[in-house]
Amino acid sequence: MSVTISFIAFLLLFVGVGIYSASRKKNTTTDYLLASRNVGFRLTALSAFATAHSGYMFTGLIGYTYIAGISAIWLIMGSLIGDTLAWTFVYKPLRTLSEKNASETVGAFLANNQKKNRWISIISTLIILIFLGAYASAQLMAGSKALSVLFNWDYNWNIIVGATVVLLYCFSGGIRASIWTDAVQSVVMIFAMIGLLIIAVIACGGVGALWSQLESADPLLVDLIPSNLKFGVIGFLLGWLGSGMAIFGQPHIIVRAMVIDSAKQIRSSRNLYIFFYAVFAFAAIGVGLTARVLMPQLMEVVNDREMALPLLSLQLLPGVFVGIILAGLFAAVISTIDSQVLSCSAALTQDLFPLGSKSYKMAKVGTLVTIVLITTMALMANRNVFSLVNLAWSALGATIGPLVVVRAWQLRMNCAIGVIMMLTGTATTLIWRFGLNLSGYVSEALPGIAMPILVYLIYRVCTTNRK
C-alpha cells in the first residue's frame, strides 16, 4: 500500500505542476509549441536533461549494463561528447536563426521557413512522425514496465494509462507544461537513481566487493572493451561516438534550444545540463552493475533484463521508497513522451498541413492525433526498449542531424540536396541494421550520419568547381 501511495503522490505532483503551468500560458501556437521563447536557462537545462535521458536510462541502459558490464560506459562517453558539441557549436546559432526566420518547428527551421524548400519540410515531417513516434512508443513501453511491477496491471492497459497522463498536461499548457513538469521530474529522477545506487552498493558489500563479484561472475563484465569486435576497438568506439552525435537530430531536444529566452544563456544551460547528465548516467550504470550481482537469476529466469531497476528496488527498499524509485522511472518516461508528442504534433499541424498552422485548436487536435498514433505503435511494438530507442535515435540523428548543422551554420544548400541527404541518412541506417545486420558491432548512427555528410561534401565540391 505504501508503494502505491508514494507513487500516486508523485504522479499527482507532476500532473499538478503541468496544470498549474496553464496559468502562464497564452492561447497562441507560438506559446503552445515554444512557450513564447521565454524560458530561463535553468528550466531549459533541467527540461532538456529530463527529456533527453528518459525511461531508456532507467530500463534500456540498465538492462544493457546488466549484460555488457562496465563497457556500457562508452555509450555514456559518446553521449557526453555529442551533447557538449551540440550545446557549444549548434544550439546558439540555431536559437538565433530560428527566431530570425520565425521558425516554430524543426521542419520549418530545416526549410529555412521558405516555400521553395517545402519538400524539406514534408520529408522531415514524415521522418519525424515515423521515428520520433517509434521513440515515444518505446517510452510508453518503459512506463508500462514500471506499472506492471507496481500494480501487476495488464501491460497494454499500462500503456493507455501513461498516454492519458501525457495527454492531460500537454493539453493543459503545451510545451510550457512539459518544461515545468520536466524540471520537477528531473530532480526526482536524479535522487531516485543515486539513492538506489548507494543502497545497492552497500548491499553488495561496498565498491571493492562489487567489483570482485562481477569479476567472479564473468571477467568480461569488468573489461572496458568487449571481446569479438567485428571492426576492432576503433570501430566499437567510433560507433558509440556516432550514437552520441545523433543528438543533433533529435527534434524534442533541439526545440529546447529554441525556447530559451536568450541565445546568450545557452552556455549556462549547457553547463548545468552536462553536470546533471553525467551524475545521472554514471549512477544508472552503477545500478546496472549492482543488479547483476544482487539478482543473477535475471540471466536465467527473467527474460526481460530491462526490469532490473524496479525488481532491484522491490528487493532492497521499503515500500515508500520503492514508490519514489518507480515514480522516478515514470517521470523519466513522461518527461520524454510529452516533448516527443508535441514535436510530432508540431510537425503534423505546422509543416505537413500548414493551412491550420496558426490555429491553437488545430495544434491541440494534432496532439490528440499524435497520442493515438503513438499509443497504437506501443501496443503493437516489440517490448525491447533499448533496441527500439537505439534505432529511432540513430535514424533521427542521421536524417535530421546533418541538416540541422548545415542550417545552423548557414552553409549553402538547396532543397534537392537537403532531401537527398535526409533520404540517404534514413536508407543507410535501415540497411546497416536490417540489411547488413551490423548494428550489434557498430551503431548504425555512425554510417547513417557519415553518408549524408559525404553527400553534402560532394555537392559543395561540385558546385564550387562550377564557379
Summary of the structure (lengths in Angstrom):
residues: 467
radius of gyration: 21.3
end to end distance: 74.0
largest distance: 74.0
contacts: 1859
relative contact order: 0.20
helix: 85%
strand: 0%
